[in-house]
Structures are given as structure tokens and as C-alpha cells.
Amino acid sequence: MPIQEGFRNQRLTVVPRRVVAEAHSRPVTRRLMVTDTGYYPAAADHLMRRPSGIDEAILILCTTGMGWANIEGVQYRVGSNAALVIPRGTPHAYGASADNPWTIWWCHLRGTDLPELIKEIGAGASRPVVSIRRLDRAVALLDEIVTTLERDHSPASLMGAAGAAWKLLTQIVVDRAMPTPGDPLQRAMAYLTERLDTTVRVADLASLVGVSPSHLSALFRRATGGGVLAHHTALRMAHARNLLDTTDTTIADIAREVGYSDPFYFSRHFRRMHEASPTEYRNRAKG
């Protein structure tokens, strides 16, 4: 018989709607707030139907087993290492697989910043299932949310849960932007990291990792916000800053170590990026 909750060893907490309304008027929790959260292990016969949606967005993290979701009439499969993200007001139904019921961590979210966070994840009513790269990290954050709100629903606990939820959502964004081990972007980034003392041609790097130069450039723009050479320059400058901060190495030697044969050109380039010469940067008070 289908059930909504009541699973062995489950955890569940629902913030009273009066408390939710009060928190919605406060500076931090009006931007992001967890209103309901829980953990359902091996949730056999789990089924939830909401033909009109609800006022909160829903995030369900499947750790093992299988589930399904019907979002606006379209059926989706939800497996382990995946998150189901349902925007507020979206008609939906979801449940556990009959043969291999899912284990899930879940939370309901509201707040003025939530639509932008969901958009950054790449989720929406037409794409509700997203892969999770670091399941352990996502589970730890959801466990923190559940544990915090199990304790009480004080303003401090609501803010603590909101902070963990913000970290969870932004971590999903970051993990999805970063390359997986062995893919062309990861291999290209590793190659650039190992060659800070030389220049690299985009065409040569693309050939090395087996993609076209335009495709490689697109991968870098999506992951870093800039092109291949801009990323390489950022790595070289980061190494230069580290040497300036932690060693007495001369500017000329630092320039050579990060691939500039002319220390004056390095200094001009450094100044353009940092609004200070290498010497000024080294002498600047930090920390």
C-alpha cells in the first residue's frame, strides 16, 4: 500500500508555518529557508502526489536504490547519485521503485534567492533530475540540515539550516561545472597546471585531449568563465603571487618560473591584472 512517510529509522521535521512566516520576514532566512526536511531509508511503497504543486521547491537526493518522478505529465527515472529538483508550484508525483526502493534525503526550500540557485544548478520543470558528483558531501550537508532542525526551530537553527542549504546548492553548481576525472577538460586543466613555465597553444592542447579547439574553448568558458589561455594565465599569476608571498625569490626568477623570459613584460602584465607591480604586491600588508 503506498505511503507518504512512516519508514523504519526515518528522520523527519516540519517547521510550523507560523514559524516559517516569521522567518520569511527576517533578513537572512527570507532569502533562503528550509521548511521541511527528512531522511527515508529503503522507502518501500513511498508515494507522493501533488497535482497543484506546493509553495516550496523540493530537493530529493537519492543515495541508493531507484525512484521515479512525474513532473507536469512527463515521467523521469531517479537513480542513485542523482537529485530531483522540483520548482515551487509545479504539479508533480514521485515515489520509490517497487523492485529497488530508494533511500533519500530531502528538503523543502523557499526564499527570494532560490529561483536563481535552481537556475544555476541547471534544473527546472523540464529538467528536474541532475547528477551529483560528490554524494558524500551532499549527504553530509543534508544530514546537517536535518540534525539542526531536529534540535529546534529557533531563528538561529533556521539560519544554520539555511547556511547548509546554501552550501549544498552552490556545491552542486560548482561540482557540475568542474570536470570529471579523465574527461578532456580535466586532462587539459592538469596539463596547464603542470606547464606554468611555458606558453601553450590552444590547437595543440585540443589535439592532445582529443577535441576541437572551439569545443575545448567552450568547455573552459563554461567551467571557468574565460578561455583556455586566460585560465593558463590565471594559474601562472597565482603561482607568481604565491612565490611573492612566501619566498625572497627575485622578480626576474619568478618571471622565468611562470614562463616570462622578460621580467619587465612580466611586471607590466602583473600590474595590469593586480593594479600593483610585483614589488608593490610583495610589500603590501596582507591578512
C-alpha positions as CSV (number, residue, x, y, z in Angstrom):
1,M,0.0,0.0,0.0
2,P,1.5,3.4,-1.0
3,I,2.6,5.6,1.9
4,Q,3.9,9.2,2.2
5,E,6.0,8.6,5.4
6,G,6.4,6.2,8.3
7,F,9.5,4.3,7.2
8,R,11.7,2.3,9.6
9,N,14.5,4.5,11.0
10,Q,13.3,7.6,9.1
11,R,14.0,11.1,10.3
12,L,11.6,13.9,9.7
13,T,11.0,17.5,10.9
14,V,8.5,20.1,9.7
15,V,8.8,23.7,10.7
16,P,5.4,25.1,11.8
17,R,4.0,27.5,9.2
18,R,3.7,30.3,11.8
19,V,7.5,30.0,12.3
20,V,8.1,29.9,8.6
21,A,6.1,33.1,8.1
22,E,8.0,34.8,10.9
23,A,11.4,33.7,9.4
24,H,10.3,34.9,5.9
25,S,10.4,38.4,7.3
26,R,13.9,38.2,8.7
27,P,17.0,39.4,6.7
28,V,18.8,36.1,6.0
29,T,16.0,33.5,6.1
30,R,13.8,35.4,3.7
31,R,16.5,34.8,1.1
32,L,16.7,31.0,1.7
33,M,15.0,28.8,4.2
34,V,14.4,25.1,4.9
35,T,10.8,24.5,5.8
36,D,10.7,20.7,5.9
37,T,13.4,18.0,5.8
38,G,14.0,14.3,6.3
39,Y,15.6,11.0,5.6
40,Y,13.8,8.0,4.3
41,P,15.9,4.8,4.2
42,A,14.9,2.0,1.9
43,A,11.5,3.7,1.5
44,A,9.4,0.8,0.1
45,D,6.0,1.9,-1.2
46,H,6.8,5.6,-0.9
47,L,4.5,7.7,-3.0
48,M,3.6,11.4,-3.0
49,R,1.2,13.1,-5.4
50,R,0.6,16.9,-5.5
51,P,-1.4,17.8,-8.6
52,S,-1.1,21.5,-7.9
53,G,2.5,21.6,-6.6
54,I,3.3,23.3,-3.3
55,D,4.6,26.7,-2.2
56,E,8.2,25.4,-1.7
57,A,10.7,24.0,-4.1
58,I,11.7,20.3,-3.4
59,L,15.1,18.8,-3.4
60,I,15.3,15.0,-3.1
61,L,18.7,13.3,-3.1
62,C,18.7,9.6,-3.9
63,T,21.7,7.8,-2.4
64,T,20.8,4.2,-3.2
65,G,18.0,2.3,-4.9
66,M,15.7,3.8,-7.5
67,G,12.7,6.1,-7.7
68,W,10.6,7.9,-10.3
69,A,9.0,11.3,-10.8
70,N,6.2,12.6,-12.9
71,I,6.7,16.3,-13.5
72,E,4.0,18.1,-15.4
73,G,3.0,14.8,-17.0
74,V,6.5,13.7,-18.0
75,Q,8.0,10.6,-16.4
76,Y,11.6,10.6,-15.2
77,R,13.8,7.9,-13.6
78,V,15.7,8.9,-10.5
79,G,18.7,6.7,-9.6
80,S,21.5,6.8,-7.0
81,N,23.8,9.8,-7.1
82,A,21.0,11.9,-8.5
83,A,18.9,14.8,-7.2
84,L,15.3,15.5,-8.1
85,V,14.7,19.3,-8.1
86,I,11.0,20.4,-8.4
87,P,10.4,24.2,-8.5
88,R,7.6,25.7,-6.4
89,G,4.1,25.4,-7.8
90,T,5.0,22.6,-10.2
91,P,2.5,19.7,-10.5
92,H,4.3,16.5,-9.6
93,A,4.2,13.0,-8.2
94,Y,7.2,10.8,-7.2
95,G,7.8,7.5,-5.5
96,A,10.1,4.6,-4.9
97,S,10.8,1.8,-7.3
98,A,8.8,-1.3,-6.4
99,D,11.8,-3.6,-7.1
100,N,14.6,-1.5,-5.6
101,P,13.1,1.3,-3.4
102,W,15.2,4.4,-3.0
103,T,16.9,5.8,0.1
104,I,16.5,9.6,0.1
105,W,17.5,12.7,1.9
106,W,15.1,15.6,1.1
107,C,14.2,19.2,2.0
108,H,11.7,21.8,1.0
109,L,13.0,25.2,0.3
110,R,11.7,28.7,-0.1
111,G,13.3,32.2,-0.4
112,T,13.9,35.1,-2.8
113,D,17.3,33.7,-3.9
114,L,16.0,30.2,-4.6
115,P,14.9,30.6,-8.3
116,E,18.4,31.9,-9.2
117,L,20.1,29.0,-7.3
118,I,17.9,26.4,-9.1
119,K,18.7,28.0,-12.4
120,E,22.4,27.9,-11.7
121,I,22.1,24.1,-10.9
122,G,20.7,23.7,-14.4
123,A,17.4,22.2,-13.1
124,G,13.8,23.1,-13.8
125,A,10.4,21.7,-14.5
126,S,11.7,20.4,-17.9
127,R,15.0,19.1,-16.5
128,P,14.3,18.0,-12.9
129,V,16.9,15.3,-12.5
130,V,20.6,16.3,-12.1
131,S,23.6,14.2,-11.3
132,I,25.5,14.6,-8.1
133,R,29.3,14.4,-8.4
134,R,30.1,14.3,-4.6
135,L,27.4,12.3,-2.9
136,D,29.3,12.2,0.4
137,R,29.5,16.0,0.6
138,A,25.8,16.4,-0.3
139,V,24.7,13.8,2.2
140,A,26.8,15.5,5.0
141,L,25.1,18.8,4.3
142,L,21.6,17.3,4.3
143,D,22.4,15.5,7.5
144,E,23.5,18.8,9.0
145,I,20.2,20.4,7.9
146,V,18.1,17.6,9.4
147,T,20.1,17.5,12.6
148,T,19.9,21.2,13.0
149,L,16.1,21.4,12.6
150,E,15.5,18.2,14.7
151,R,17.1,20.2,17.6
152,D,14.7,23.1,17.4
153,H,13.2,25.7,15.1
154,S,14.7,28.8,16.7
155,P,15.9,31.7,14.5
156,A,19.5,30.5,15.0
157,S,18.7,27.0,13.9
158,L,16.7,28.2,10.8
159,M,19.7,30.3,9.9
160,G,22.1,27.4,10.4
161,A,19.9,25.2,8.2
162,A,19.7,27.9,5.6
163,G,23.5,28.2,5.5
164,A,23.9,24.4,5.0
165,A,21.2,24.5,2.2
166,W,23.1,27.4,0.5
167,K,26.3,25.4,0.7
168,L,24.5,22.3,-0.7
169,L,23.0,24.2,-3.7
170,T,26.1,26.1,-4.6
171,Q,28.3,23.0,-4.2
172,I,26.1,21.2,-6.7
173,V,26.7,24.1,-9.1
174,V,30.4,24.0,-8.6
175,D,30.7,20.2,-8.8
176,R,28.7,20.2,-12.1
177,A,30.9,22.9,-13.6
178,M,34.2,21.1,-12.7
179,P,35.4,18.3,-14.9
180,T,35.2,14.6,-14.0
181,P,38.5,12.7,-13.8
182,G,39.8,11.7,-17.2
183,D,37.5,13.8,-19.3
184,P,39.0,16.3,-21.9
185,L,38.6,19.3,-19.7
186,Q,40.2,17.7,-16.6
187,R,43.1,16.5,-18.7
188,A,43.6,19.9,-20.3
189,M,43.5,21.6,-16.9
190,A,46.0,19.2,-15.5
191,Y,48.3,19.8,-18.5
192,L,48.2,23.5,-18.0
193,T,48.8,23.2,-14.3
194,E,52.0,21.2,-15.0
195,R,53.3,23.7,-17.5
196,L,53.3,27.1,-15.8
197,D,56.7,27.9,-17.1
198,T,55.8,27.9,-20.8
199,T,53.2,29.0,-23.3
200,V,50.6,26.6,-24.7
201,R,48.8,26.8,-28.0
202,V,45.1,26.1,-27.8
203,A,45.2,24.0,-31.0
204,D,48.0,21.8,-29.6
205,L,46.2,21.3,-26.3
206,A,42.9,20.5,-28.0
207,S,44.7,17.9,-30.2
208,L,46.3,16.4,-27.1
209,V,43.0,15.8,-25.3
210,G,41.1,14.8,-28.4
211,V,38.6,17.6,-29.0
212,S,38.4,20.6,-31.4
213,P,39.8,23.9,-30.3
214,S,36.4,25.5,-30.4
215,H,34.9,22.7,-28.2
216,L,37.8,23.0,-25.8
217,S,37.4,26.8,-25.5
218,A,33.6,26.3,-24.9
219,L,34.4,23.8,-22.1
220,F,36.8,26.2,-20.4
221,R,34.3,29.1,-20.7
222,R,31.6,27.1,-19.1
223,A,33.8,25.9,-16.2
224,T,35.9,29.0,-15.6
225,G,34.1,31.9,-17.2
226,G,37.1,32.5,-19.6
227,G,39.1,30.9,-22.3
228,V,42.0,28.4,-22.3
229,L,44.7,31.0,-22.3
230,A,43.0,33.1,-19.7
231,H,42.9,30.1,-17.4
232,H,46.5,29.3,-18.0
233,T,47.5,33.0,-17.3
234,A,45.4,32.9,-14.1
235,L,47.3,29.7,-12.9
236,R,50.7,31.3,-13.7
237,M,49.8,34.5,-11.9
238,A,48.5,32.5,-8.9
239,H,51.9,30.8,-8.7
240,A,53.7,34.1,-9.0
241,R,51.7,35.6,-6.1
242,N,52.5,32.5,-4.0
243,L,56.2,33.0,-4.7
244,L,56.0,36.7,-3.9
245,D,54.2,36.0,-0.6
246,T,56.3,33.1,0.6
247,T,59.8,33.5,-0.8
248,D,62.5,36.0,-1.3
249,T,63.0,34.9,-4.9
250,T,63.9,37.8,-7.3
251,I,61.3,39.2,-9.6
252,A,63.4,38.0,-12.6
253,D,63.5,34.5,-11.3
254,I,59.8,34.5,-10.6
255,A,59.1,35.7,-14.1
256,R,61.1,32.9,-15.6
257,E,59.4,30.3,-13.3
258,V,56.0,31.3,-14.7
259,G,57.0,31.4,-18.3
260,Y,58.1,35.1,-18.9
261,S,61.6,35.4,-20.4
262,D,61.4,39.2,-20.0
263,P,60.9,40.3,-16.3
264,F,59.8,43.8,-17.4
265,Y,57.0,42.3,-19.6
266,F,56.0,40.1,-16.6
267,S,55.9,43.1,-14.3
268,R,53.7,45.1,-16.8
269,H,51.4,42.1,-17.2
270,F,51.2,41.6,-13.4
271,R,50.4,45.2,-12.9
272,R,47.5,45.1,-15.4
273,M,46.0,42.2,-13.6
274,H,46.6,43.3,-10.0
275,E,46.8,47.1,-10.1
276,A,50.2,46.8,-8.4
277,S,53.7,45.9,-9.5
278,P,55.2,42.6,-8.2
279,T,57.3,44.5,-5.7
280,E,54.4,46.6,-4.5
281,Y,52.3,43.5,-4.2
282,R,55.1,41.7,-2.2
283,N,55.4,44.7,0.2
284,R,51.6,45.1,0.7
285,A,50.3,44.2,4.1
286,K,48.1,41.1,3.9
287,G,46.0,39.1,6.3
